[in-house]
Amino acid sequence: MYYLYGQSGDCIGKNGMDYEGFFGNAIDKLKAEGRYRIFAELERHVGDFPHATRHTGDETNEITVWCSNDYLGMGQHPDVLAAMKDTVDQVGAGSGGTRNISGTTHQHVVLEREIAELHRKEAALLFTSGYVANDAALATLAGNMPGCVLLSDEFNHASMIAGVRHSGAEKRIFKHNDVEDLERLLLEIEPGRPKIIVFESVYSMDGDISPISEICDLADKYGAMTYIDEVHAVGMYGPRGGGVAERDGQMGRIDVIQGTLAKAFGVIGGYIAASQKLVDFVRSNASGFIFTTSLPPAVAAAAAASVRHVRDHGQEKRDLHQERAATLKRMLADAGLPVMPSVSHIVPIMIGDPILCKQVTDDLVERYGIYVQPINYPTVPKGTERLRLTPSPIHSDDDMDRLVHALREIWGRLELKWAA
C-alpha cells in the first residue's frame, strides 16, 4: 500500500483513507511537540488524601497528589460518604433515565434547593458536569433570544467557548479582565439588543480574579445580563462558600451563577443558579439537560451533604485553605522558583516549554513520589507551559517541604530558569 499526504497531514491509501495511519500520524505529532498526555493510574484511599497509590503495570508506589481539584478534600468527608452509601441502600444505583422521563428523584430536588440557597437565588438546575452546564445554558439562553450578543472574556474556559459557539449568536471577545475594552464593545452594540457578559471569577490557570463589581456596573449601564462561571471559587470564597461574587458582595447582581460539584464539593455535576423564570426556560429548552440521563441519586445526595457542610460549617476549611496556598507561594518564592503572581488559591509555576514541563513532572513522580500533571497547550497558550499546584487544607508543612526541595533539585539538574 502506498500513501498520499494532503496539506492537513491526511493519510490517503490506494483504496481510500487509511484511518489508522491518520490517527497514528496525529499522535506522533503530539508526541513530537511534547503535548501527548499520559494519564497516571491513581488509587485514592479514604481518610488519607492527598496521599494515594500509583499503579504502573504490576508495580505500585505511594505518592502525594499536588494537582487535585478536590480543593477542600470533601470527597473524603464522612458526611458525604455516608450520604452516598445510605442513598444507594435506599434507592439503588442509577436515576432511571432523563429527568423528563423517569429520572427526577427527591435527591435531585433537594440538591437544587441547597444550591439555590447557597447562591441566594430563586432556583437552580443540575447538569451532569460543569462543562455541560456552561455549554447547554449559554447555547440555550443566547440561541433563543433574537439578536442576542455574547461578550466573552478571551480567557474563558473551553466549555464557555463551546456554549457561545453552539448558541449561533453574535459574539464579541473582550481582552482578559479589561473593563475598558468591554465597555468599548458594549458601546458598539445597539441599545435595544439583548446582551450577555460571560466571564469567570477565578481563572484557574493563572489564578487571577475578575473585576466583578466593575463588570456588573457596565451590565447595569448598558442593559446586559451577567453570566459568571464560579467553578473554581464555589465552596472556597465568601462567608458561606458562595464564591468570589459572594465574598465581594456582588452575588445579587449576577443574573446567572454557574458552578460545579466536582471541585470544592468533591463529587461530580454542574449547575446554574438564577431566577425561577430563567431556570425554567433553560430546563424547558436545553438539549444538554433534556436528553441526558440525570445524575445518580446517591451522587446528588452526597453533593447535597457536601454543599450543606461547606456552606454552614466550612469557614475553618476556607481559612486554612487560604493559609496553605499563601504559605506554599512564599516557600516557592523564597526558593527562587518562578511562581507566577496569583491572588487566589491556584499556584502556577512557569516553565515555558512542553518537553521540559513533562520532564519536570516525570521526575517529580518517578524520583520523589510527587504527582503533578503538566499543563500544556491547548489548556494554556504555547510557550506558557507550567505546573499548576493546588494546595489543600490537608497538605502538611512536611508535604510542602518535600515538594519545594524536589523542585529545587530538578530546576538545578535540568538548568531551568529561576525567578528573575
Secondary structure, DSSP 4 states (H G I P E B T S, - for coil): --EEE-TT--EEETTEE-HHHHHHHHHHHHHHTT------EEEE-TT-TTEEEEEETTEEEEEEE---S-TT-GGG-HHHHHHHHHHHHHH-S---SBIIIII--HHHHHHHHHHHHHTT-SEEEEESSHHHHHHHHHHHHHHHSTT-EEEEETT--HHHHHHHHHH--EEEEE-TT-HHHHHHHHHTS-TTS-EEEEEESB-TTT--B--HHHHHHHHHHHT-EEEEE-TTTTTTSSTTS--HHHHTT-GGG-SEEEEESSSTT-S--EEEEE-HHHHHHHHHH-HHHHTSBPPPHHHHHHHHHHHHHHHHH-HHHHHHHHHHHHHHHHHHHHTT--BPP-SSS-EEEE---HHHHHHHHHHHHHHH-EE---B-TTTS-TT--EEEE---TT--HHHHHHHHHHHHHHHHHHTPPPP-
